[in-house]
């Protein structure tokens, strides 16, 4: 808490209120003045000549008159007489000289007509107010507007940098987990910022720019803040979108101002988040370019490596779309070092969970290694959200600690959404879903390289009637064999095969399975060279389409080859489908066992499935069945005992 800054807020608030009131009052006065002037003006006065005026004055038809020097000086030049007839009509007459005006004055005295001669200006108080009030109002409004924006003309500082300066060790490497190799890459940058003379003496040049590339949520911004905290240097942070405005040239001006400010605080770090907003390739716009963004990029290129030197300034940037960045931005001398931050492995996830678990009450039986094993592919942001969801579930249930079933439910909520327990499924739909999920489980068990089912449920979540969590047996494997990919496709087709084998009917529940299986099969043909078409790469995985570049690229194969690609993909899918059918038919007893158990308990874990494979039953389920039998027998015995206590009816007296 800062006691010196606290009183500023009420003072500014009072000034804003008073300023608003003053501006409003002045505006109302201005409006009412105009209304009053127009309402008082009435009709335009009738212009009459001198002869007519004399005749009306002698006849006694004039009610009052008022004379004013036209030149502004008395007794010099002509005069203007304004008057009113007896009927209320206004008139105006011009008197040529002062002698004639004297005759008018004498005649008015004889006729007892009120006469007034104005020697001053014809402007009265309200005329002056009407003239000066708009000017005063504009001046007050400009002063109030500038004052309300901080008094430093910030409203007009379009070209000033919007980068925020952060000082102090707010974040260090202790707050960053699961990025050991990336932190090692940053170590020499930190050492250079602390001891630049050591590198300069050897003639070494530290990288001018470091580009952090990786999926969203992997910790790119956090790592940049940690580098600044470890080096204990000023840290300027800005988003790529803060440079781009509707006015051409504003972004380039902000870039210049940002580097000018950074030079005054060097050594320092400039961090540009989402740099792809301003660093996209030039000349790729459909129907024309984007002048503002391209000028901003050009200025950034010059500032990083142009005629001038920016020693002591290290530019760090983060993006998840490095494929759309301009090549000039990625060359040595600008972003010399590119660090890829991928999704954490099981050890990284364990360390990240330990960081985010601080301040949370987690039951001692819960191990971070177990949670990490259940969350492959999760980023650091996903894991933080996972523990937060588990804490919310525990608090909602009024539990003092977070237990494993809270975390298990949180995993399902993050991946598939909350359980739709209110959704009513018919018995036939439940049977289809149970056998569909059981088909995946059977193939995961019996095929060597298929993904292992870690959890299967028939509780609806999101748009799915049920789902299974299928994970690879070895997460850290980086190479896949053709047989391994075939087994993965076969495992994905297990749900549809189980439906067809059991019910001789198929449903729409396998559409996502087909999508994933087709993607793998097409990659095998067009990218991996695992088909009869040979080791030719026909397609490249480019991610999202970049407008202006990917839409104008030509195919690298003919229509005849496209037909062969489709045939090969269909051949791979058909081969996997036949293998899935043979495996399901061979182990149909296991399929029925898993499906019937699912219909009874709705959710099975990997441990439950392993027990079903080994013993045909589950220990906890057998105990539950025995308990249910004992409870039912006890209830039946209680009913029988109650019936024996009923009194015997007395015989009829007539018998």
C-alpha positions in Angstrom: 0.0 0.0 0.0 1.4 3.4 -1.0 0.0 6.2 1.3 1.3 9.0 -1.0 -0.6 7.9 -4.0 -3.9 7.3 -2.3 -5.1 10.9 -1.9 -4.6 11.6 -5.7 -7.7 9.6 -6.7 -10.3 11.6 -4.8 -8.7 14.9 -5.9 -8.9 13.8 -9.6 -12.4 12.6 -9.1 -13.5 16.0 -7.6 -11.8 17.9 -10.4 -13.5 15.8 -13.0 -16.9 16.4 -11.4 -16.3 20.2 -11.1 -15.1 20.3 -14.7 -18.1 18.4 -16.0 -20.4 20.8 -14.1 -18.7 23.9 -15.4 -18.7 22.7 -19.0 -22.4 21.8 -18.7 -23.4 25.2 -17.2 -21.5 27.1 -19.9 -23.2 25.1 -22.6 -26.6 25.7 -21.2 -26.0 29.4 -20.9 -24.9 29.5 -24.5 -28.0 27.6 -25.6 -30.4 29.8 -23.6 -28.7 33.0 -24.8 -29.3 32.0 -28.4 -32.9 31.1 -27.7 -33.5 34.4 -25.8 -32.0 36.5 -28.6 -34.1 35.0 -31.3 -37.3 35.1 -29.2 -36.6 38.8 -28.4 -35.8 39.8 -31.9 -39.4 39.4 -33.2 -40.2 40.6 -36.7 -37.7 42.5 -38.8 -38.2 46.3 -38.6 -39.7 48.1 -41.7 -37.4 50.5 -43.4 -39.1 53.9 -44.1 -37.8 57.1 -45.7 -37.3 60.5 -44.0 -40.5 62.0 -45.6 -42.7 59.2 -44.4 -41.1 59.3 -41.0 -41.8 63.1 -40.7 -45.4 62.6 -41.7 -46.1 59.8 -39.2 -44.3 61.7 -36.4 -46.4 64.9 -37.0 -49.6 62.9 -37.2 -48.8 61.4 -33.8 -48.6 57.8 -35.0 -45.1 57.2 -33.5 -44.9 55.6 -30.0 -41.1 56.0 -29.3 -37.9 56.5 -31.1 -34.2 55.8 -30.5 -31.2 57.3 -32.4 -27.7 55.9 -32.8 -24.7 57.2 -34.7 -23.9 54.9 -37.6 -20.2 55.8 -37.5 -20.1 55.1 -33.7 -19.4 58.8 -32.9 -22.0 61.4 -31.9 -22.7 64.5 -34.0 -20.6 63.1 -36.9 -22.0 61.6 -40.1 -25.5 60.0 -40.4 -27.7 58.5 -37.8 -30.0 55.5 -37.6 -33.4 55.8 -35.9 -35.2 52.8 -34.6 -38.8 53.3 -33.4 -42.2 51.8 -32.9 -45.6 52.9 -34.3 -48.7 53.1 -32.2 -49.9 49.8 -33.6 -46.7 48.1 -32.3 -44.9 47.7 -35.7 -41.2 48.4 -35.7 -39.5 50.7 -38.2 -36.0 52.0 -39.0 -35.0 55.2 -40.8 -31.6 56.7 -41.7 -31.1 60.4 -40.9 -28.4 62.0 -43.2 -26.9 64.6 -40.8 -27.0 66.0 -37.3 -29.1 69.1 -38.3 -31.9 66.8 -39.5 -31.5 64.9 -36.2 -32.0 68.1 -34.2 -35.3 68.7 -36.1 -36.4 65.2 -35.3 -35.6 65.8 -31.6 -37.6 69.1 -31.5 -40.6 67.5 -33.3 -40.6 64.6 -31.0 -40.6 66.9 -28.0 -43.6 68.8 -29.4 -45.5 65.5 -30.0 -44.5 64.1 -26.5 -42.9 61.1 -28.1 -40.2 59.4 -25.9 -36.8 60.0 -27.5 -33.5 58.4 -26.6 -30.1 59.1 -28.2 -27.4 56.4 -27.7 -23.9 57.8 -27.8 -22.2 54.4 -27.0 -22.0 51.1 -29.0 -25.2 49.3 -29.9 -23.9 46.1 -28.4 -25.6 45.3 -25.1 -24.6 42.7 -22.4 -26.3 39.8 -24.1 -24.7 40.6 -27.5 -21.3 40.4 -25.9 -22.1 37.2 -24.1 -23.3 35.5 -27.3 -20.1 36.5 -29.1 -17.6 35.6 -26.3 -19.3 32.5 -24.9 -18.5 30.1 -27.8 -14.8 31.1 -27.6 -14.7 30.7 -23.8 -16.5 27.4 -24.1 -14.0 26.0 -26.6 -11.0 27.1 -24.5 -12.5 25.5 -21.3 -13.3 22.3 -23.1 -9.8 21.9 -24.5 -8.2 22.7 -21.1 -10.5 20.2 -19.4 -9.8 17.5 -22.0 -6.1 17.9 -21.7 -6.3 17.9 -17.9 -8.4 14.8 -17.8 -5.8 13.0 -19.9 -3.0 13.6 -17.4 -2.0 17.1 -18.4 0.8 15.8 -20.7 -1.0 15.9 -24.0 -1.4 12.1 -24.0 -4.5 12.3 -26.1 -2.3 13.6 -29.0 0.7 11.4 -28.4 -0.1 8.8 -31.1 3.5 8.3 -32.0 4.7 7.5 -28.4 5.6 4.0 -27.4 3.1 2.0 -25.4 5.6 -0.4 -24.0 5.3 -0.9 -20.2 8.5 -0.6 -18.1 8.9 -3.2 -15.3 11.7 -3.2 -12.8 12.6 -5.5 -10.0 12.8 -9.3 -9.5 9.1 -10.1 -9.8 9.7 -13.3 -11.7 12.8 -15.6 -11.7 13.7 -19.1 -12.9 12.2 -20.5 -9.7 8.8 -19.6 -11.1 9.5 -21.5 -14.4 9.3 -25.3 -14.4 9.7 -27.9 -17.1 12.0 -25.7 -19.3 15.4 -26.8 -18.2 17.0 -26.8 -21.7 15.4 -23.4 -22.6 16.7 -21.9 -19.3 20.2 -23.0 -20.2 19.9 -21.3 -23.6 19.0 -18.1 -21.7 21.8 -18.3 -19.2 24.5 -16.7 -21.4 22.1 -13.8 -22.2 21.6 -13.2 -18.5 25.4 -13.4 -18.0 25.9 -10.9 -20.8 23.5 -8.4 -19.3 25.2 -8.7 -15.9 28.8 -8.8 -17.2 29.0 -7.3 -20.7 32.7 -6.5 -20.6 33.7 -10.2 -20.4 32.1 -10.8 -23.8 33.2 -7.5 -25.4 36.8 -8.2 -24.4 36.7 -11.5 -26.4 35.1 -9.9 -29.4 31.9 -11.9 -28.9 28.6 -10.5 -30.0 25.6 -11.5 -28.0 22.4 -12.3 -29.9 20.4 -9.2 -30.7 17.1 -11.0 -30.8 15.7 -14.2 -29.3 12.5 -15.6 -30.8 10.4 -17.9 -28.6 8.3 -20.3 -30.7 5.8 -22.7 -29.3 2.1 -23.5 -28.8 -0.1 -21.2 -26.7 0.3 -21.7 -23.0 3.8 -23.3 -22.9 5.3 -20.4 -21.0 7.0 -18.1 -23.5 6.0 -14.9 -21.8 6.8 -16.3 -18.4 10.3 -17.3 -19.5 10.9 -13.8 -20.9 9.9 -12.2 -17.6 12.1 -14.7 -15.7 15.1 -13.7 -17.8 14.5 -10.0 -17.0 14.2 -10.9 -13.3 17.3 -13.0 -13.2 19.3 -10.3 -15.0 17.7 -7.6 -12.8 17.5 -5.2 -15.7 14.7 -2.9 -17.0 12.1 -5.0 -18.9 9.9 -3.3 -21.6 6.8 -5.4 -22.6 4.5 -4.6 -25.4 2.1 -6.6 -27.7 2.5 -6.7 -31.4 -1.0 -5.2 -31.9 -0.1 -2.1 -29.9 2.0 -0.9 -32.9 -0.8 -1.0 -35.5 -3.2 1.9 -35.8 -5.6 3.2 -38.4 -3.1 6.1 -39.2 -0.3 5.1 -41.4 3.1 5.8 -39.9 2.0 5.7 -36.2 3.4 2.2 -35.7 6.8 3.1 -37.1 6.9 6.2 -34.9 6.1 4.0 -31.8 8.9 1.6 -32.8 11.4 4.5 -33.0 10.2 5.9 -29.6 10.4 2.5 -28.0 14.0 1.9 -29.0 14.9 5.5 -28.1 13.6 4.9 -24.6 15.3 1.6 -24.3 18.7 3.2 -25.2 18.2 5.5 -22.3 17.7 2.5 -20.0 20.3 0.1 -21.5 21.2 -2.6 -20.8 17.6 -3.8 -21.0 15.2 -6.2 -22.6 12.4 -5.4 -25.0 9.7 -8.2 -25.1 7.2 -8.2 -28.0 4.4 -10.6 -27.4 2.5 -12.0 -30.5 5.0 -10.5 -32.9 3.2 -12.1 -35.8 0.6 -9.3 -35.5 3.2 -6.9 -37.0 5.9 -9.2 -38.4 3.9 -11.0 -41.1 5.5 -11.5 -44.5 5.3 -8.5 -46.7 3.5 -8.5 -50.0 1.1 -11.4 -49.2 -2.1 -9.4 -48.9 -4.9 -10.4 -51.2 -5.9 -7.4 -53.3 -3.1 -5.2 -51.9 -0.8 -4.8 -48.9 -1.2 -3.4 -45.5 0.8 -0.1 -45.5 0.7 0.5 -41.8 1.8 -2.9 -40.7 4.5 -3.1 -43.4 6.0 0.3 -42.5 6.0 -0.8 -38.8 7.8 -4.0 -39.7 10.3 -2.0 -41.9 11.1 0.3 -39.0 11.5 -2.7 -36.6 14.0 -4.3 -39.0 16.0 -1.1 -39.2 16.1 -0.6 -35.4 17.2 -4.1 -34.8 20.0 -4.2 -37.4 20.3 -1.1 -39.5 22.8 1.8 -39.8 22.5 2.6 -36.1 23.6 0.4 -33.2 21.6 -0.7 -30.3 24.2 -2.2 -28.0 22.9 -3.4 -24.7 19.3 -3.9 -26.0 18.1 -7.5 -26.4 14.8 -8.0 -28.2 12.8 -11.0 -27.2 9.6 -12.0 -29.0 7.0 -14.7 -28.8 4.8 -16.3 -31.4 3.0 -19.5 -32.2 2.9 -18.8 -35.9 6.5 -18.6 -36.9 5.6 -19.8 -40.4 4.0 -16.5 -41.3 6.9 -14.3 -40.1 8.9 -12.3 -42.7 12.3 -13.9 -43.6 14.1 -10.6 -43.0 13.0 -10.7 -39.4 14.5 -14.2 -38.9 17.9 -13.7 -40.4 21.1 -13.5 -38.3 21.7 -10.0 -36.9 18.0 -9.7 -36.0 16.5 -12.7 -34.4 19.8 -14.7 -34.2 18.5 -17.3 -31.8 15.2 -19.2 -32.1 14.1 -21.3 -29.2 11.3 -23.8 -29.6 9.3 -24.3 -26.4 7.3 -27.5 -26.9 4.7 -29.1 -24.7 6.3 -30.5 -21.5 7.0 -34.2 -21.0 6.0 -36.2 -18.0 8.8 -34.9 -15.9 8.2 -31.3 -17.0 4.5 -31.7 -16.1 5.4 -33.0 -12.7 7.5 -29.9 -12.0 4.9 -27.6 -13.3 2.2 -29.1 -11.1 4.5 -28.7 -8.1 4.8 -24.9 -8.9 1.0 -24.4 -9.3 0.2 -26.6 -6.3 1.6 -24.0 -3.9 -1.2 -22.6 -1.8 -3.6 -25.4 -2.6 -4.5 -28.1 -0.1 -3.9 -31.4 -1.8 -4.5 -34.8 0.0 -1.3 -36.6 0.8 -2.4 -39.7 -1.2 -2.3 -37.7 -4.5 1.1 -37.8 -6.3 2.1 -35.3 -9.0 3.6 -38.1 -11.0 0.2 -39.8 -11.2 -1.4 -36.6 -12.4 1.4 -36.0 -14.9 0.8 -39.5 -16.3 -2.9 -38.8 -16.9 -2.3 -35.5 -18.7 -0.1 -36.0 -21.8 -0.1 -33.1 -24.2 -1.2 -30.6 -21.5 0.7 -27.2 -21.5 1.6 -25.3 -18.4 -1.5 -23.2 -18.7 -3.6 -26.3 -19.0 -2.1 -27.8 -15.8 -2.7 -24.6 -13.9 -6.3 -24.6 -15.1 -6.6 -28.3 -14.1 -5.6 -27.7 -10.5 -7.8 -24.7 -10.3 -10.8 -26.7 -11.6 -10.0 -29.5 -9.0 -9.9 -26.9 -6.2 -13.3 -25.5 -7.4 -14.8 -29.0 -7.4 -13.5 -29.7 -3.9 -14.8 -26.3 -2.6 -18.2 -27.0 -4.2 -18.4 -30.3 -2.4 -17.3 -28.6 0.9 -14.2 -30.8 1.1 -11.2 -29.7 3.1 -8.7 -31.1 0.6 -8.3 -31.9 -3.1 -8.5 -35.6 -3.7 -7.7 -37.7 -6.7 -11.3 -38.0 -7.8 -11.5 -34.2 -7.9 -8.5 -34.1 -10.2 -9.8 -37.0 -12.3 -13.1 -35.1 -12.8 -11.2 -31.9 -13.6 -9.2 -33.7 -16.3 -12.5 -34.8 -17.9 -14.0 -31.3 -17.6 -10.9 -29.7 -19.2 -10.9 -32.2 -22.1 -14.6 -32.8 -22.8 -16.6 -30.4 -20.7 -18.8 -31.1 -17.7 -20.8 -34.3 -17.4 -24.3 -34.2 -18.9 -26.0 -36.2 -16.1 -29.4 -34.8 -17.0 -29.2 -36.1 -20.6 -31.5 -39.1 -20.9 -30.4 -41.9 -23.2 -32.5 -44.9 -24.2 -31.4 -48.4 -23.3 -30.5 -49.1 -27.0 -28.3 -45.9 -27.1 -26.5 -46.9 -23.9 -25.8 -50.4 -25.3 -24.4 -48.9 -28.5 -22.2 -46.5 -26.6 -21.0 -49.2 -24.2 -20.0 -51.6 -26.9 -18.4 -48.8 -29.0 -16.1 -47.8 -26.1 -15.5 -51.4 -25.2 -14.3 -52.0 -28.8 -11.6 -49.4 -28.4 -10.5 -51.0 -25.1 -10.2 -54.5 -26.6 -8.0 -53.3 -29.4 -5.9 -51.2 -27.1 -5.3 -54.3 -25.0 -4.7 -56.9 -27.8 -2.7 -54.8 -30.3 1.0 -54.3 -29.5 1.3 -50.7 -30.7 -2.2 -49.3 -30.3 -2.9 -46.5 -27.8 -3.8 -47.8 -24.4 -7.2 -46.9 -22.9 -6.6 -45.3 -19.6 -10.2 -44.4 -18.9 -13.6 -45.2 -20.6 -17.0 -43.9 -19.6 -20.5 -43.8 -21.0 -21.4 -40.7 -19.2 -22.2 -38.0 -21.8 -19.9 -35.0 -21.9 -20.1 -32.1 -24.3 -21.4 -33.4 -27.7 -20.2 -37.0 -27.0 -22.4 -39.7 -25.5 -19.2 -41.2 -24.0 -15.5 -41.1 -24.5 -12.3 -43.0 -23.9 -8.9 -41.6 -22.9 -6.4 -43.4 -25.2 -2.8 -42.6 -24.6 0.4 -44.1 -26.1 2.2 -46.6 -24.0 5.5 -44.7 -24.3 4.9 -41.0 -24.4 8.6 -40.1 -25.0 8.9 -42.0 -28.3 9.8 -39.7 -31.2 9.7 -42.2 -34.1 6.8 -44.2 -35.3 6.9 -47.4 -37.3 4.5 -48.3 -40.1 3.1 -51.1 -37.9 2.7 -48.7 -35.0 0.7 -46.3 -37.2 -1.4 -49.1 -38.5 -2.2 -50.3 -35.0 -3.2 -46.8 -34.0 -5.6 -46.6 -37.0 -7.0 -50.0 -36.1 -7.6 -48.9 -32.5 -9.5 -45.9 -33.7 -11.8 -48.1 -35.8 -12.5 -50.5 -32.9 -15.7 -48.7 -31.9 -17.4 -48.9 -35.3 -16.3 -52.6 -35.7 -17.7 -53.5 -32.2 -21.1 -51.9 -33.2 -21.2 -53.9 -36.5 -20.2 -57.2 -34.9 -22.6 -57.0 -32.0 -25.7 -55.3 -33.4 -25.2 -55.8 -37.2 -25.8 -52.0 -37.3 -23.7 -48.8 -37.2 -24.2 -45.4 -35.7 -22.7 -41.9 -36.2 -20.6 -42.1 -33.0 -17.4 -43.0 -34.9 -17.1 -39.8 -37.0 -14.3 -38.3 -34.9 -12.5 -41.7 -35.0 -12.7 -41.7 -38.8 -11.4 -38.2 -39.0 -8.3 -39.0 -37.0 -7.7 -42.4 -38.7 -8.0 -40.7 -42.2 -5.5 -38.0 -41.2 -2.9 -40.6 -40.1 -3.4 -42.7 -43.2 -3.1 -39.7 -45.5 0.1 -38.6 -43.8 1.5 -42.1 -44.2 0.9 -41.8 -48.0 1.7 -38.2 -48.7 4.4 -37.3 -46.1 6.0 -40.4 -44.6 6.4 -42.5 -47.8 4.7 -45.6 -46.3 2.8 -46.8 -49.3 3.3 -48.2 -52.8 3.6 -44.6 -54.1 7.2 -44.6 -52.9 9.3 -42.1 -50.9 7.9 -39.0 -52.5 6.4 -36.2 -50.3 3.3 -35.0 -52.0 2.0 -32.7 -49.3 3.5 -30.6 -46.5 2.0 -30.0 -43.1 1.7 -26.2 -43.0 -0.9 -25.8 -40.2 -3.3 -22.9 -40.7 -3.7 -21.4 -44.1 -1.9 -18.0 -44.5 -4.0 -15.8 -46.8 -2.2 -14.6 -49.8 0.5 -17.3 -49.8 -1.1 -20.7 -49.3 -4.1 -20.0 -51.4 -2.0 -19.2 -54.4 0.3 -22.2 -54.2 0.0 -24.9 -56.8 -0.3 -28.6 -56.2 2.9 -30.6 -56.5 1.1 -33.6 -58.1 -1.2 -34.4 -61.0 -4.8 -35.5 -60.9 -3.7 -39.0 -61.7 -1.5 -39.1 -58.6 -4.3 -37.6 -56.5 -6.4 -40.6 -57.5 -3.6 -43.0 -56.5 -3.3 -41.2 -53.1 -7.0 -41.6 -52.5 -6.8 -45.3 -53.4 -3.8 -45.8 -51.1 -5.5 -44.1 -48.2 -8.6 -46.2 -48.7 -6.4 -49.3 -48.9 -4.8 -48.6 -45.5 -8.1 -47.9 -43.9 -9.6 -51.1 -45.3 -6.6 -53.1 -44.1 -6.9 -51.7 -40.6 -10.7 -52.3 -40.6 -10.2 -56.0 -41.5 -7.6 -56.4 -38.7 -10.0 -54.7 -36.2 -12.8 -57.0 -37.2 -10.7 -60.2 -36.8 -9.4 -59.0 -33.4 -12.9 -58.1 -32.1 -14.4 -61.4 -33.3 -11.5 -63.4 -31.7 -12.0 -61.7 -28.3 -15.7 -61.1 -28.3 -16.1 -62.6 -24.8 -13.8 -59.8 -23.5 -15.8 -57.2 -25.5 -19.0 -58.4 -23.9 -17.5 -58.4 -20.4 -16.2 -54.9 -20.6 -19.4 -53.5 -22.2 -21.7 -55.2 -19.6 -19.5 -53.9 -16.8 -19.6 -50.4 -18.3 -23.4 -50.6 -18.4 -23.4 -51.4 -14.7 -20.8 -48.9 -13.4 -20.6 -46.4 -16.3 -16.8 -45.6 -15.8 -13.8 -47.8 -15.9 -10.1 -47.0 -15.3 -7.1 -48.7 -16.8 -6.7 -50.7 -13.5 -10.3 -51.9 -13.8 -9.8 -53.0 -17.4 -6.6 -54.8 -16.5 -8.5 -56.8 -13.8 -11.3 -57.7 -16.2 -8.7 -59.0 -18.6 -6.9 -61.1 -16.0 -9.8 -62.3 -13.8 -13.0 -61.5 -15.6 -14.1 -59.3 -12.7 -13.2 -56.3 -10.6 -12.5 -56.6 -6.9 -14.3 -53.5 -5.7 -17.2 -54.4 -8.0 -17.5 -57.9 -6.5 -17.5 -56.4 -3.0 -20.2 -54.0 -4.1 -22.3 -56.8 -5.5 -22.0 -58.8 -2.3 -22.9 -55.8 -0.2 -26.0 -55.2 -2.4 -27.0 -58.9 -2.1 -26.7 -58.7 1.7 -28.7 -55.5 1.9 -31.4 -56.9 -0.3 -31.6 -60.1 1.8 -31.7 -58.1 5.0 -34.5 -56.1 3.6 -36.4 -59.2 2.5 -35.9 -60.8 5.9 -37.3 -57.6 7.6 -40.4 -57.8 5.4 -40.9 -61.5 6.3 -40.5 -60.8 10.0 -43.1 -58.0 9.9 -45.6 -60.4 8.3 -45.3 -63.0 11.1 -46.2 -60.4 13.7 -49.6 -59.8 12.2 -52.5 -61.0 14.6 -54.5 -64.1 13.7 -58.1 -63.2 12.7 -60.8 -64.4 15.2 -63.2 -67.2 13.9 -66.7 -66.1 12.8 -69.3 -66.7 15.5 -71.8 -68.1 12.9 -69.5 -71.0 12.1 
